[in-house]
Amino acid sequence: MLLAPLLPLLLLLLLLLPPPASPQAGRWAEPSPHSDFGMNQPKELSAPEGGSIHIPFFFYYPWDLDKVPNVRIFWRWKHFHGEFIYNTTPPFTHKKFKNRLVLNWTEGWKDGSLQIRNLRREDEAVYFCQVKLNTRQNGEKVWQSIKGTQLFITPATRTTTWSPTITADLWVPEDKRSPESWPLSTEAIIGLALATAVLKIAILGLTVYLRWTRSKGLQTKARTPARIWCNGYCAISEPRPHGLAASSSSAGNASATV
């Protein structure tokens, strides 16, 4: 079998792959059953400088919405009453985050995420999501996350040429999740990279093995002595010393002369 010499290496790499991450890791506490409305965010996240981060959120409420609910999403940073850095209506983005914020949310959904691109050291802070909406019998309602999400910025990694998006697991009820999936977790990205490396090593090993086999075949063929046919008889020609050949030739000429 061609891949037999590579099997030990493949098994070793497969053992190093991390186990699949659970979609409900213990970073979130489920909302209190005594709370009628609220906003869920992860407690903390981290991402490298120059990379990208998704801060997920999920909100819930007990009221019936107005015919025109006019749901609006806002984000503030640093503390509970900190500056607003993003508004859906009216559209607004803080000057420090110009062209770096993307809200992944569609009206009618109760979950989404705020993406911050090209992270800087000064982006390290606490981020709070706030929601406003119009209800049918209770008018406008406004609430936001109490503790927010602490974002840590780590030093940029110079040994890699790409910066994966880092996300956190978010507790969302099964019947209220959006049809789109969240970005890949860090463990899934590492597992995919290792699987790709295993495949590349297998292909490289197979290529080297085939080249070695072909080279060996050519060497065997080159060592096979040539055959010369003369007068219906087959003789194997073998290389002779130069002096011996010359003597034989001289002897032949001599006999011919005689």
C-alpha positions, 0 to 999 in steps of 0.5 A: 500500500502506497500510504502505509509508510505515512500511517503512523504520522497521520495517526499522530496528527489526528490525535493532536486535533482538538475535540469539537467545541460545544455550542453551549460552553459554560461562558454564559449563564441562562437568563433568570426565569423570573426576568421578563426581558433582558440582554445577553452578552458574553462576559469577556472576549479577546482578539489580537491587535489588527484582527477582528472580533464578533461580539454576539448579543441576544435580547428577549421581552414579553410584550406584543410589538406594535404594527411598526415596532421600529426596533433599533440597536445601539452600542456604547462602550467603557461603562454603562452610561458611556458614549454611543459608538453605533446606532442603527437609526439614525445611522451613526458610527463613532469617529474612532470606529469609522469604517471598522464596525459592522452590525450583523443583525436583521430586523425581526431577529432577536440575536446578532453580533457587532463586528469590530475590524482592524482592532487597535490597542485602544479598543480594549474596553467594555461594550454594551448593547442596547435595544429600543422598540415600540410595544402595542400596549406599553409604548416604547421600551428601552433596555441594555446589557448591565455588565456588558462584554469585556474585550481584551486586545492581545499582541499581534501574532507575527508568525502567521499571515492571517488573523482568524475571527474569534467568537464566543459561545452564546446561549440562545434558545433553540426555537429562537435562533436565527437561520444563519450560523455563527462564525467558526470558533477558534477550536474549529479553525485550528482543527481545520488547519491541522486537517489541511496540514495532514492532507498536505503531508499525505500528498507530499509523502505520496509524491516523494514515494512515487518519485523514489519508485520511478527512480529505482525503476530507471536505475534497474533498467539502466543496469540491464546488459545490452544484447547484440544479435549476430548470425542468428545467435544472441550474445551479451556484450560486456565492457572490455578494458581499452588495452584488451580491445586494442590487442584483440583488434591487432591480433585480428588484423595480423591473422587477416594479413597472414 
